[in-house]
Amino acid sequence: MNSSLLNLGNVKHEPLFPGAETSVDADGLKSALRNLGGGVSIITAGDGEARTGATVTSATALSVEPPRMLVSLNRSSSTWPVVERFGHFCVNVVGPLHEGLANQFAGKGGLRGPERYRGASWTTLASGAPVLEDAASAIDCEVEEVLERHSHALVIGRVVAIRILGGGSLIYGNGRYLPLDG
């Protein structure tokens, strides 16, 4: 069947957006997901010189009862082995004032590991994972379970501490950050 033309009986329907189909591969999926805005979080893990982190839009609540978070981490990233080793992570929900920090943790500027923590104040809560002191929210987790699929690890975290300061959040969509007032 021609994927650009649907045939339902004797009625022919043209696609809404001719030529809008793309390849079913990593580039095609990335292009499609650019249209899906996501909340920006900085995932942090480790301690001292062994700490690192990443900017993600993949952090979400798995359940609220019991409190569990889910984050998808690329297994080839520098963050995944640290989460695996330490058994903890913090979901730092960042606000509009943290765009530069989000870029640092996304690897822009070439900063790696503990260098990504420069220019911000950090503390810890129950798990020992680094917590951004002025994050809109910080959700501190201990790793409960990991499901490894394809290129990623789906990390389920048992929430052990929560801190909320508010002040809005940052959304990422169509290749740019957008503020969401709180």
ABEGO torsion letter per residue (X at the ends): XBAABBBBEABBBBBABBGABBBBBAAAAAAAAAABBBBBBBBBBEBEAABBEBBBAABBBABAOBBBBBBBBBAABAAAAAAAAAGBBBBBBBBAAAAAAAAAAAGBGGBBEAAAABGBBBBBBAAGBBBBAABABBBBBBBABBBBBEABBBBBBBBABBBBAEGEBBBBBGGBBBBBBX
